[in-house]
Amino acid sequence: MDERTTALIFKAFCDENRIRILNLLRGGEKCACRLLEEMSISQPTLSHHMKLLCDSGIVVGRKEGKWMHYRISSEGVQIAKDYLTGLTPANAACESKPCCE
């Protein structure tokens, strides 16, 4: 995964409102109108957060009539998990053998 994609993914997790949206979506797909009710934020603000979440791949949306419906993407979450897991071996190797002697 390139640095730009990695930054987009983790930017999705760097805001309290986006974390709250993700927590709401943990229960399954939700219409934007339901998210607006739960979040008590404006529609443009929700759109901004949803764009960042969708651009990251963590959330996917589908249009139904005039409303968007959003859900957490299993594939996007797996990519984030794989990246974090990939960080572990490099750190472990450095800790077991000093870099500068």
Rosetta constraint file for C-alpha pairs under 8 A:
AtomPair CA 1 CA 5 HARMONIC 6.51 0.50
AtomPair CA 1 CA 6 HARMONIC 6.64 0.50
AtomPair CA 1 CA 83 HARMONIC 7.95 0.50
AtomPair CA 2 CA 6 HARMONIC 6.31 0.50
AtomPair CA 3 CA 7 HARMONIC 6.06 0.50
AtomPair CA 4 CA 8 HARMONIC 6.29 0.50
AtomPair CA 5 CA 9 HARMONIC 6.27 0.50
AtomPair CA 5 CA 56 HARMONIC 7.25 0.50
AtomPair CA 6 CA 10 HARMONIC 6.32 0.50
AtomPair CA 6 CA 80 HARMONIC 7.94 0.50
AtomPair CA 7 CA 11 HARMONIC 5.84 0.50
AtomPair CA 8 CA 12 HARMONIC 6.52 0.50
AtomPair CA 8 CA 52 HARMONIC 7.59 0.50
AtomPair CA 8 CA 55 HARMONIC 7.01 0.50
AtomPair CA 8 CA 56 HARMONIC 4.97 0.50
AtomPair CA 9 CA 13 HARMONIC 7.42 0.50
AtomPair CA 9 CA 53 HARMONIC 7.87 0.50
AtomPair CA 9 CA 55 HARMONIC 7.99 0.50
AtomPair CA 9 CA 56 HARMONIC 4.43 0.50
AtomPair CA 9 CA 57 HARMONIC 6.97 0.50
AtomPair CA 9 CA 58 HARMONIC 7.02 0.50
AtomPair CA 9 CA 80 HARMONIC 6.87 0.50
AtomPair CA 10 CA 14 HARMONIC 6.71 0.50
AtomPair CA 10 CA 56 HARMONIC 7.78 0.50
AtomPair CA 10 CA 80 HARMONIC 7.88 0.50
AtomPair CA 11 CA 15 HARMONIC 7.80 0.50
AtomPair CA 11 CA 52 HARMONIC 7.74 0.50
AtomPair CA 11 CA 56 HARMONIC 7.83 0.50
AtomPair CA 12 CA 18 HARMONIC 6.63 0.50
AtomPair CA 12 CA 52 HARMONIC 6.03 0.50
AtomPair CA 12 CA 53 HARMONIC 5.31 0.50
AtomPair CA 12 CA 56 HARMONIC 6.42 0.50
AtomPair CA 12 CA 58 HARMONIC 7.73 0.50
AtomPair CA 13 CA 18 HARMONIC 6.54 0.50
AtomPair CA 13 CA 19 HARMONIC 6.10 0.50
AtomPair CA 14 CA 18 HARMONIC 7.52 0.50
AtomPair CA 14 CA 19 HARMONIC 7.75 0.50
AtomPair CA 15 CA 19 HARMONIC 6.31 0.50
AtomPair CA 16 CA 20 HARMONIC 6.16 0.50
AtomPair CA 17 CA 21 HARMONIC 6.20 0.50
AtomPair CA 17 CA 39 HARMONIC 7.93 0.50
AtomPair CA 17 CA 49 HARMONIC 7.65 0.50
AtomPair CA 18 CA 22 HARMONIC 6.16 0.50
AtomPair CA 18 CA 49 HARMONIC 6.19 0.50
AtomPair CA 18 CA 50 HARMONIC 7.94 0.50
AtomPair CA 18 CA 53 HARMONIC 7.44 0.50
AtomPair CA 19 CA 23 HARMONIC 6.20 0.50
AtomPair CA 20 CA 24 HARMONIC 6.26 0.50
AtomPair CA 20 CA 39 HARMONIC 7.97 0.50
AtomPair CA 21 CA 25 HARMONIC 6.20 0.50
AtomPair CA 21 CA 35 HARMONIC 7.24 0.50
AtomPair CA 21 CA 39 HARMONIC 7.79 0.50
AtomPair CA 22 CA 26 HARMONIC 6.21 0.50
AtomPair CA 22 CA 72 HARMONIC 7.28 0.50
AtomPair CA 23 CA 27 HARMONIC 7.67 0.50
AtomPair CA 24 CA 28 HARMONIC 7.93 0.50
AtomPair CA 24 CA 35 HARMONIC 7.66 0.50
AtomPair CA 25 CA 29 HARMONIC 6.01 0.50
AtomPair CA 25 CA 30 HARMONIC 6.47 0.50
AtomPair CA 25 CA 70 HARMONIC 7.49 0.50
AtomPair CA 25 CA 71 HARMONIC 5.83 0.50
AtomPair CA 25 CA 72 HARMONIC 6.29 0.50
AtomPair CA 26 CA 71 HARMONIC 7.97 0.50
AtomPair CA 26 CA 72 HARMONIC 7.04 0.50
AtomPair CA 28 CA 71 HARMONIC 6.14 0.50
AtomPair CA 28 CA 72 HARMONIC 7.59 0.50
AtomPair CA 29 CA 69 HARMONIC 6.46 0.50
AtomPair CA 29 CA 70 HARMONIC 5.37 0.50
AtomPair CA 29 CA 71 HARMONIC 4.41 0.50
AtomPair CA 29 CA 72 HARMONIC 7.56 0.50
AtomPair CA 30 CA 34 HARMONIC 6.37 0.50
AtomPair CA 30 CA 35 HARMONIC 6.83 0.50
AtomPair CA 30 CA 69 HARMONIC 5.44 0.50
AtomPair CA 30 CA 70 HARMONIC 5.44 0.50
AtomPair CA 30 CA 71 HARMONIC 6.62 0.50
AtomPair CA 31 CA 35 HARMONIC 6.54 0.50
AtomPair CA 31 CA 67 HARMONIC 6.69 0.50
AtomPair CA 31 CA 68 HARMONIC 5.83 0.50
AtomPair CA 31 CA 69 HARMONIC 4.18 0.50
AtomPair CA 31 CA 70 HARMONIC 6.27 0.50
AtomPair CA 32 CA 36 HARMONIC 6.10 0.50
AtomPair CA 32 CA 67 HARMONIC 6.45 0.50
AtomPair CA 32 CA 68 HARMONIC 5.60 0.50
AtomPair CA 32 CA 69 HARMONIC 5.93 0.50
AtomPair CA 32 CA 70 HARMONIC 7.16 0.50
AtomPair CA 33 CA 37 HARMONIC 6.37 0.50
AtomPair CA 33 CA 67 HARMONIC 7.34 0.50
AtomPair CA 34 CA 38 HARMONIC 6.21 0.50
AtomPair CA 35 CA 39 HARMONIC 5.87 0.50
AtomPair CA 36 CA 40 HARMONIC 5.82 0.50
AtomPair CA 36 CA 41 HARMONIC 6.12 0.50
AtomPair CA 36 CA 42 HARMONIC 7.09 0.50
AtomPair CA 36 CA 43 HARMONIC 6.83 0.50
AtomPair CA 36 CA 46 HARMONIC 7.02 0.50
AtomPair CA 37 CA 41 HARMONIC 7.96 0.50
AtomPair CA 41 CA 45 HARMONIC 6.43 0.50
AtomPair CA 41 CA 46 HARMONIC 6.68 0.50
AtomPair CA 42 CA 46 HARMONIC 6.30 0.50
AtomPair CA 43 CA 47 HARMONIC 6.10 0.50
AtomPair CA 44 CA 48 HARMONIC 6.22 0.50
AtomPair CA 45 CA 49 HARMONIC 6.42 0.50
AtomPair CA 46 CA 50 HARMONIC 6.02 0.50
AtomPair CA 47 CA 51 HARMONIC 6.00 0.50
AtomPair CA 48 CA 52 HARMONIC 6.52 0.50
AtomPair CA 49 CA 53 HARMONIC 6.23 0.50
AtomPair CA 50 CA 54 HARMONIC 5.92 0.50
AtomPair CA 50 CA 59 HARMONIC 7.86 0.50
AtomPair CA 51 CA 55 HARMONIC 5.88 0.50
AtomPair CA 52 CA 56 HARMONIC 6.16 0.50
AtomPair CA 53 CA 57 HARMONIC 6.62 0.50
AtomPair CA 53 CA 58 HARMONIC 5.86 0.50
AtomPair CA 53 CA 59 HARMONIC 5.45 0.50
AtomPair CA 53 CA 60 HARMONIC 8.00 0.50
AtomPair CA 54 CA 58 HARMONIC 6.22 0.50
AtomPair CA 54 CA 59 HARMONIC 4.80 0.50
AtomPair CA 54 CA 60 HARMONIC 5.46 0.50
AtomPair CA 54 CA 61 HARMONIC 7.16 0.50
AtomPair CA 56 CA 76 HARMONIC 7.58 0.50
AtomPair CA 57 CA 73 HARMONIC 6.84 0.50
AtomPair CA 57 CA 75 HARMONIC 7.85 0.50
AtomPair CA 57 CA 76 HARMONIC 4.85 0.50
AtomPair CA 57 CA 77 HARMONIC 7.89 0.50
AtomPair CA 58 CA 72 HARMONIC 5.90 0.50
AtomPair CA 58 CA 73 HARMONIC 5.28 0.50
AtomPair CA 58 CA 74 HARMONIC 7.64 0.50
AtomPair CA 58 CA 75 HARMONIC 7.69 0.50
AtomPair CA 58 CA 76 HARMONIC 4.45 0.50
AtomPair CA 58 CA 77 HARMONIC 5.64 0.50
AtomPair CA 59 CA 70 HARMONIC 6.63 0.50
AtomPair CA 59 CA 71 HARMONIC 5.60 0.50
AtomPair CA 59 CA 72 HARMONIC 4.41 0.50
AtomPair CA 59 CA 73 HARMONIC 5.09 0.50
AtomPair CA 59 CA 76 HARMONIC 7.28 0.50
AtomPair CA 60 CA 70 HARMONIC 5.68 0.50
AtomPair CA 60 CA 71 HARMONIC 5.63 0.50
AtomPair CA 60 CA 72 HARMONIC 6.32 0.50
AtomPair CA 60 CA 73 HARMONIC 5.96 0.50
AtomPair CA 61 CA 68 HARMONIC 6.26 0.50
AtomPair CA 61 CA 69 HARMONIC 5.42 0.50
AtomPair CA 61 CA 70 HARMONIC 4.35 0.50
AtomPair CA 61 CA 71 HARMONIC 6.53 0.50
AtomPair CA 62 CA 68 HARMONIC 5.57 0.50
AtomPair CA 62 CA 69 HARMONIC 5.30 0.50
AtomPair CA 62 CA 70 HARMONIC 6.57 0.50
AtomPair CA 63 CA 67 HARMONIC 5.85 0.50
AtomPair CA 63 CA 68 HARMONIC 4.43 0.50
AtomPair CA 63 CA 69 HARMONIC 6.19 0.50
AtomPair CA 64 CA 68 HARMONIC 6.06 0.50
AtomPair CA 64 CA 69 HARMONIC 7.09 0.50
AtomPair CA 72 CA 76 HARMONIC 7.91 0.50
AtomPair CA 72 CA 77 HARMONIC 7.78 0.50
AtomPair CA 73 CA 77 HARMONIC 6.25 0.50
AtomPair CA 74 CA 78 HARMONIC 6.12 0.50
AtomPair CA 75 CA 79 HARMONIC 6.33 0.50
AtomPair CA 76 CA 80 HARMONIC 6.50 0.50
AtomPair CA 77 CA 81 HARMONIC 6.21 0.50
AtomPair CA 78 CA 82 HARMONIC 5.99 0.50
AtomPair CA 79 CA 83 HARMONIC 6.24 0.50
AtomPair CA 80 CA 84 HARMONIC 6.39 0.50
AtomPair CA 81 CA 85 HARMONIC 6.05 0.50
AtomPair CA 82 CA 86 HARMONIC 5.99 0.50
AtomPair CA 83 CA 87 HARMONIC 6.59 0.50
AtomPair CA 84 CA 88 HARMONIC 7.09 0.50
AtomPair CA 85 CA 89 HARMONIC 7.85 0.50
AtomPair CA 86 CA 90 HARMONIC 7.58 0.50
AtomPair CA 87 CA 91 HARMONIC 6.57 0.50
AtomPair CA 88 CA 92 HARMONIC 6.12 0.50
AtomPair CA 89 CA 93 HARMONIC 6.09 0.50
AtomPair CA 90 CA 94 HARMONIC 6.35 0.50
AtomPair CA 91 CA 95 HARMONIC 6.21 0.50
AtomPair CA 92 CA 96 HARMONIC 6.26 0.50
AtomPair CA 93 CA 97 HARMONIC 6.33 0.50
AtomPair CA 94 CA 98 HARMONIC 6.19 0.50
AtomPair CA 94 CA 99 HARMONIC 6.47 0.50
